[in-house]
Amino acid sequence: MATGSTPRPRRKVTEMAVQVDSHLMTDLKKMGAFDISACYNCGNCTAICPLSVEGHELPRKLIRYAILGLKDKIVSCPEVWLCYFCGECSTSCPRTADPGQFMMSARRYAIRRCSFGRVADAFYSSKLLSLLALSVFPLILLGIFATSHGPIITDEVDMWSFIPMDLIHELGLIVMAFLGLSVLANLFIMYRNLSRAAGAAPSAKVKLTRRAGIWLKALITIGIVEVLAQRRFTKCDDNSSEAQSKKGTYKYWAHMAVFWGFLGLAGATLIDYGINEYGLTVSRDISRVLGIVSGIVMMIGAAYFIYKRVKKDEVFSTFSHFSDWIFLILLFFGGLTGFMVTSFLYAGMAEATYISLVIHLMFSFDLLITLPFTKFAHAMYRPFALWIVTARDQVSAAGKTT
């Protein structure tokens, strides 16, 4: 430094440190992004995407991060979760780089990176490890029913004497505790990653009470409009042809069938639990009817996606990671075995009821335990990302007008 010169003040660095991972593209290709290296950054995918808006452009920005090996940028971008894979970007890509499939692989990668203790690696790293992880609870349940079941009454169906309710209850509490803690831990990791992105901090010009109101309003809006109705999903048809729009409609309703079917089954289970454990004065027929209807609805939605992945006639279904199949199989057979339990119960087929009940519990426990770690995790990560994006954008806009 020259004599007498004034030292420059240091600027505070707000962006996260950039780490380059030379293996990032290899990892993403294993998750499904086969041809993304063909991208030459023309921007056609971003221009045609109906969900790409100023400040949240996708998918080109994330593709550049991947090619440059910026793994932390990938997991810190909420745009990973703003895509619903309509496939318009892939069908219009002049280099057939398949950016839509890249976005799906980026979400798989983000699920792994946001997983507490990297538990999700068990469901994405290898088929063998995934099968071993899925076999834990079925083996536990088999051990319970083999050693602790009640009398097998065959002249009539008596599930409540056959089921070792205390053990199942305690196992259920353990699963729910594990599930709750895993979801909270994973969402915390996701929030920490998103907060590392540049510009993540809310405007200091906005009063704390107003910020809190904006965040609360955004939470309610996202909860109703995006979680319960999935309205952003329908925007994917804005740039589509009539034929593509029709296919998108089928996909939307299949998606909603899976979502609402699962919620209905969860509600039926809670009603049954309240009757058994707390003497809830509600007819058990209510939970059974709700369970039957919800199970059939969920099975229809899951069957649609299974059919599409077998047929491979649409962009979103041309490649299926084995973790996708795990999710769909658990959904479909969880609903089917539940329907079988009820059917055998009303038909008075005692042994068939007991056997199908054991199998149903296996699928149900596996479905719940894998929620934070497989494609099922979209149900929590996407609304969370949308909430953060919506609230921060609104706080930023309020700061500019203050």
C-alpha positions in Angstrom: 0.0 0.0 0.0 1.4 3.5 -1.0 2.6 5.8 1.8 -0.1 8.1 3.0 -3.0 6.3 1.3 -6.2 5.7 3.2 -7.0 2.0 3.7 -10.3 0.9 2.1 -13.0 -0.1 4.5 -13.8 -3.8 4.4 -17.2 -4.8 3.0 -19.2 -7.3 4.9 -19.7 -10.5 2.8 -23.3 -11.6 3.1 -23.2 -14.5 0.6 -22.4 -17.9 1.7 -19.0 -19.4 0.9 -19.0 -21.1 -2.5 -17.8 -24.7 -2.5 -17.1 -26.5 -5.8 -17.8 -30.2 -5.9 -16.4 -31.8 -9.0 -18.6 -34.9 -8.4 -21.9 -32.9 -8.3 -22.8 -33.7 -11.9 -22.1 -37.4 -11.4 -24.3 -37.4 -8.3 -27.1 -35.6 -10.1 -26.9 -38.0 -13.0 -27.3 -40.9 -10.6 -30.5 -39.2 -9.5 -31.8 -38.9 -13.0 -30.2 -35.8 -14.8 -28.6 -37.7 -17.7 -28.1 -35.1 -20.4 -27.9 -31.7 -18.6 -24.3 -31.2 -19.7 -25.7 -30.6 -23.2 -27.1 -27.3 -22.0 -25.5 -24.2 -23.5 -27.5 -21.7 -21.4 -29.9 -20.5 -24.1 -32.6 -19.6 -21.6 -35.4 -21.2 -23.5 -36.5 -23.3 -20.5 -36.7 -20.3 -18.3 -38.7 -18.3 -20.9 -41.3 -21.0 -21.4 -41.7 -22.1 -17.8 -45.1 -20.7 -16.5 -43.8 -20.7 -12.9 -40.6 -18.8 -13.6 -40.9 -15.2 -12.4 -38.5 -12.4 -11.8 -36.3 -13.2 -8.8 -37.2 -16.9 -9.0 -36.1 -18.0 -12.4 -36.0 -21.7 -13.2 -34.6 -24.0 -14.3 -31.6 -22.3 -16.0 -30.1 -20.8 -12.9 -29.9 -24.2 -11.2 -28.6 -25.9 -14.3 -25.6 -23.4 -14.3 -25.0 -24.1 -10.6 -24.9 -27.8 -11.3 -22.5 -27.5 -14.3 -20.2 -25.3 -12.2 -20.3 -27.8 -9.3 -21.9 -25.4 -6.8 -23.6 -28.0 -4.6 -24.5 -25.5 -1.8 -26.2 -23.2 -4.2 -28.4 -26.1 -5.4 -29.7 -26.9 -1.9 -30.0 -23.3 -0.9 -32.2 -22.3 -3.9 -36.0 -22.5 -3.1 -36.5 -22.7 -6.8 -35.7 -26.4 -6.6 -39.2 -26.8 -5.0 -41.1 -24.3 -7.1 -41.1 -26.7 -10.1 -43.9 -29.2 -10.6 -42.3 -31.0 -13.6 -44.9 -30.2 -16.2 -42.2 -31.1 -18.8 -42.6 -28.0 -21.0 -39.0 -27.1 -20.6 -37.8 -30.6 -21.7 -40.0 -30.8 -24.7 -38.9 -27.4 -25.9 -35.2 -27.7 -25.2 -33.2 -27.3 -28.5 -30.4 -29.5 -27.1 -32.7 -32.2 -25.6 -30.9 -31.6 -22.2 -34.1 -32.5 -20.4 -34.1 -29.7 -17.8 -37.4 -31.0 -16.3 -35.8 -34.3 -15.3 -32.8 -32.3 -14.0 -35.1 -30.4 -11.6 -36.5 -33.7 -10.4 -33.0 -35.0 -9.8 -32.1 -31.8 -8.0 -35.0 -32.4 -5.6 -33.8 -35.9 -4.9 -30.4 -34.5 -4.2 -31.8 -31.8 -1.9 -33.8 -34.4 0.0 -30.6 -36.3 0.7 -28.7 -33.1 1.7 -31.6 -31.9 4.0 -31.9 -35.2 5.8 -30.9 -35.3 9.4 -28.0 -37.7 9.8 -28.2 -38.3 6.0 -30.8 -41.0 6.7 -32.3 -40.4 3.2 -29.1 -41.8 1.7 -30.5 -45.2 2.6 -33.3 -44.7 0.2 -31.3 -43.2 -2.7 -27.8 -44.7 -2.6 -28.6 -48.3 -3.5 -31.6 -50.6 -4.0 -30.2 -53.1 -1.6 -29.7 -50.6 1.2 -33.2 -49.3 0.5 -34.8 -52.7 0.7 -32.9 -53.4 4.0 -34.2 -50.1 5.5 -37.7 -51.0 4.4 -37.5 -54.5 6.0 -36.9 -53.2 9.5 -40.4 -52.5 10.6 -42.0 -55.5 8.8 -39.6 -57.8 10.6 -40.5 -56.1 13.9 -44.2 -56.4 13.3 -43.8 -60.1 12.3 -42.0 -60.7 15.5 -44.7 -59.0 17.5 -47.6 -60.9 15.9 -45.7 -64.2 16.0 -45.0 -64.0 19.8 -47.6 -61.7 21.2 -50.9 -62.0 19.3 -54.1 -62.8 21.1 -56.4 -65.8 20.5 -57.1 -66.6 16.8 -60.9 -66.8 16.8 -62.1 -68.3 13.6 -65.8 -68.6 14.1 -66.1 -64.8 14.1 -63.8 -61.9 13.4 -62.4 -60.4 16.5 -59.5 -58.2 15.5 -59.3 -56.4 18.8 -58.5 -59.6 20.7 -56.1 -60.7 18.0 -54.1 -57.5 17.9 -51.6 -56.9 20.7 -52.9 -53.4 21.1 -50.5 -52.3 23.8 -47.4 -53.2 21.8 -48.8 -51.7 18.6 -49.8 -48.6 20.5 -46.2 -48.2 21.9 -44.7 -48.9 18.5 -46.9 -46.4 16.9 -45.9 -43.8 19.5 -42.2 -44.5 18.8 -42.8 -44.2 15.0 -44.7 -40.9 15.4 -42.0 -39.5 17.7 -39.3 -40.4 15.2 -41.4 -39.0 12.4 -42.1 -35.7 14.2 -38.5 -35.2 15.2 -37.2 -36.1 11.7 -39.6 -33.7 10.0 -38.6 -30.9 12.4 -34.9 -31.6 12.0 -35.1 -31.8 8.2 -37.1 -28.6 7.9 -34.5 -26.9 10.2 -31.7 -28.0 7.9 -33.6 -26.9 4.9 -34.3 -23.5 6.5 -30.7 -23.1 7.4 -29.7 -23.9 3.8 -32.2 -21.4 2.4 -31.0 -18.7 4.8 -27.5 -19.0 3.5 -28.5 -17.7 0.1 -27.8 -14.0 -0.7 -30.6 -11.7 0.2 -32.3 -14.1 2.5 -32.5 -11.6 5.4 -35.8 -9.6 5.6 -35.7 -5.9 5.2 -34.8 -4.1 8.5 -37.1 -1.2 7.5 -40.2 -3.4 8.2 -41.4 -3.4 11.8 -41.2 -6.7 13.6 -45.0 -6.8 14.2 -45.7 -6.2 10.5 -43.1 -8.9 9.6 -44.8 -11.3 11.9 -48.2 -10.5 10.3 -46.8 -11.0 6.8 -45.3 -14.4 7.7 -48.6 -15.5 9.4 -50.7 -14.4 6.5 -48.4 -16.2 4.1 -48.6 -19.4 6.2 -52.4 -19.3 6.1 -52.4 -18.6 2.3 -49.9 -21.3 1.5 -51.7 -23.8 3.7 -55.1 -23.3 2.0 -54.2 -22.4 -1.6 -51.1 -24.4 -2.1 -51.3 -27.3 0.3 -55.0 -28.1 0.2 -55.8 -27.0 -3.3 -52.3 -27.2 -5.0 -53.3 -24.2 -7.2 -49.7 -23.6 -8.5 -49.9 -27.0 -10.1 -52.6 -25.8 -12.5 -50.4 -23.0 -13.7 -48.2 -25.5 -15.4 -50.8 -25.7 -18.2 -50.6 -22.0 -19.1 -48.2 -22.5 -22.0 -49.4 -26.0 -23.0 -51.2 -27.2 -26.1 -54.8 -28.5 -25.7 -53.6 -32.1 -25.6 -50.8 -31.3 -23.1 -53.3 -29.3 -21.0 -55.6 -32.3 -20.8 -52.8 -34.6 -19.7 -51.8 -32.0 -17.1 -55.4 -32.0 -15.8 -55.3 -35.8 -15.4 -51.9 -35.5 -13.5 -53.3 -32.8 -11.3 -56.3 -34.8 -10.2 -54.2 -37.9 -9.7 -51.9 -35.9 -7.6 -54.9 -34.6 -5.5 -56.3 -38.1 -5.2 -53.1 -39.3 -3.6 -52.9 -36.3 -1.3 -56.5 -36.3 -0.2 -56.7 -40.0 -0.1 -53.8 -40.2 2.3 -55.3 -37.4 4.5 -58.6 -39.3 4.6 -56.8 -42.5 5.7 -54.9 -40.6 8.4 -58.2 -39.2 9.6 -59.8 -42.6 9.7 -56.9 -43.9 11.7 -57.1 -41.1 14.2 -60.8 -41.7 14.7 -60.2 -45.4 15.2 -57.4 -44.6 17.6 -59.7 -42.3 19.6 -62.3 -45.0 19.9 -59.9 -47.6 21.0 -57.7 -45.5 23.4 -60.0 -42.8 24.7 -63.5 -44.2 24.3 -64.5 -41.7 21.6 -68.3 -41.9 21.2 -68.3 -42.2 17.5 -69.5 -45.1 15.4 -66.7 -47.2 14.1 -68.5 -47.3 10.8 -67.6 -43.6 10.2 -63.9 -44.4 10.3 -64.4 -47.5 8.2 -66.4 -45.7 5.5 -63.9 -42.9 5.5 -61.0 -45.4 5.3 -62.7 -47.3 2.4 -63.4 -44.2 0.3 -60.0 -42.6 1.0 -58.2 -45.8 0.3 -59.9 -46.2 -3.1 -59.2 -42.6 -4.0 -55.5 -42.9 -3.0 -55.2 -46.2 -4.9 -56.6 -44.6 -8.1 -54.1 -41.7 -7.9 -51.2 -44.1 -7.2 -52.3 -46.5 -10.0 -52.3 -43.6 -12.5 -48.7 -42.7 -11.7 -47.7 -46.4 -11.7 -49.3 -46.8 -15.1 -47.6 -43.7 -16.5 -44.2 -44.8 -15.2 -44.7 -48.2 -16.8 -45.9 -46.8 -20.1 -43.4 -43.9 -20.1 -45.5 -41.9 -22.5 -45.0 -38.5 -20.8 -41.9 -36.5 -20.0 -42.3 -36.8 -16.2 -42.5 -40.6 -16.4 -39.7 -41.4 -18.9 -37.3 -42.0 -16.0 -38.1 -43.5 -12.6 -35.7 -43.6 -9.8 -36.2 -46.7 -7.6 -37.1 -44.3 -4.7 -40.1 -43.2 -6.8 -41.2 -46.8 -7.1 -40.9 -47.3 -3.3 -43.2 -44.4 -2.7 -45.9 -45.5 -5.2 -45.8 -49.2 -4.2 -46.2 -48.3 -0.5 -49.1 -46.0 -1.4 -50.9 -48.4 -3.6 -50.5 -51.5 -1.5 -51.1 -49.6 1.7 -54.5 -48.6 0.3 -55.2 -52.1 -1.2 -54.4 -54.0 2.0 -56.6 -51.7 4.0 -59.4 -52.3 1.6 -58.8 -56.0 1.9 -59.0 -55.9 5.7 -62.4 -54.1 5.7 -63.7 -56.4 3.0 -62.7 -59.6 4.8 -64.0 -58.2 8.1 -67.5 -57.6 6.7 -67.4 -60.9 4.9 -66.8 -62.6 8.2 -63.5 -64.2 7.0 -61.5 -64.2 10.2 -58.2 -65.7 9.2 -58.0 -63.6 6.0 -58.8 -60.5 8.1 -55.9 -61.2 10.5 -53.4 -61.9 7.8 -54.3 -58.9 5.7 -54.2 -56.7 8.8 -50.6 -57.7 9.5 -49.6 -57.0 5.9 -51.5 -53.7 6.0 -49.7 -52.6 9.1 -46.4 -53.4 7.4 -47.1 -51.1 4.5 -48.6 -48.4 6.7 -45.6 -48.3 9.0 -43.1 -48.2 6.2 -45.1 -45.5 4.4 -45.0 -43.3 7.5 -41.4 -44.0 8.5 -40.2 -43.1 5.0 -42.2 -39.8 4.8 -39.2 -37.5 5.6 -36.8 -39.4 3.4 -38.4 -40.4 0.0 -40.5 -38.6 -2.6 -43.2 -38.3 0.1 -41.0 -35.5 1.5 -42.2 -33.2 -1.3 -45.4 -32.9 0.8 -43.4 -31.0 3.5 -40.5 -29.4 1.6 -42.5 -27.7 -1.2 -45.0 -25.9 1.1 -42.2 -24.9 3.4 -40.2 -23.4 0.6 -43.3 -21.7 -0.9 -44.0 -20.2 2.5 -40.5 -18.9 2.9 -40.4 -17.5 -0.6 -43.8 -15.8 -0.3 -43.2 -14.3 3.1 -39.7 -13.0 2.2 -40.8 -11.5 -1.1 -43.7 -9.7 0.7 -41.4 -8.5 3.4 -39.0 -7.2 0.8 -41.7 -5.5 -1.1 -43.0 -3.9 2.2 -39.5 -2.6 2.9 -39.2 -0.9 -0.5 -42.5 1.0 0.2 -41.6 2.0 3.7 
